[in-house]
Amino acid sequence: LGWVYVKSNETDKAISLLKKVVANAPRVAVFQYHLGMAYFEKGDRATAKIYLAKALESRTDFPGAANARKTLSAIQ
């Protein structure tokens, strides 16, 4: 649902929900990615950078990994 909120430009709802998801499952890379992208869409690049980096640190392949790398590169 959080990702649906991101895609629907309802970033505040997305962030609120995804923060809880990440708190409960901090090792799931795709959740870190979704939260990072929500912050990116909101314009909070500093926080987006943190979560996108965490997603990529896991070194697991997840849907959106290429986009996470691209977005993180654009932030830096």
Secondary structure in CASP SS format (residue, H / E / C, confidence):
PFRMAT SS
TARGET T0000
AUTHOR 0000-0000-0000
METHOD secondary structure of the structure
MODEL  1
L C 1.00
G H 1.00
W H 1.00
V H 1.00
Y H 1.00
V H 1.00
K H 1.00
S C 1.00
N C 1.00
E C 1.00
T H 1.00
D H 1.00
K H 1.00
A H 1.00
I H 1.00
S H 1.00
L H 1.00
L H 1.00
K H 1.00
K H 1.00
V H 1.00
V H 1.00
A H 1.00
N H 1.00
A C 1.00
P C 1.00
R C 1.00
V C 1.00
A H 1.00
V H 1.00
F H 1.00
Q H 1.00
Y H 1.00
H H 1.00
L H 1.00
G H 1.00
M H 1.00
A H 1.00
Y H 1.00
F H 1.00
E H 1.00
K H 1.00
G C 1.00
D C 1.00
R H 1.00
A H 1.00
T H 1.00
A H 1.00
K H 1.00
I H 1.00
Y H 1.00
L H 1.00
A H 1.00
K H 1.00
A H 1.00
L H 1.00
E H 1.00
S C 1.00
R C 1.00
T C 1.00
D C 1.00
F C 1.00
P C 1.00
G C 1.00
A H 1.00
A H 1.00
N H 1.00
A H 1.00
R H 1.00
K H 1.00
T H 1.00
L H 1.00
S H 1.00
A H 1.00
I H 1.00
Q C 1.00
END
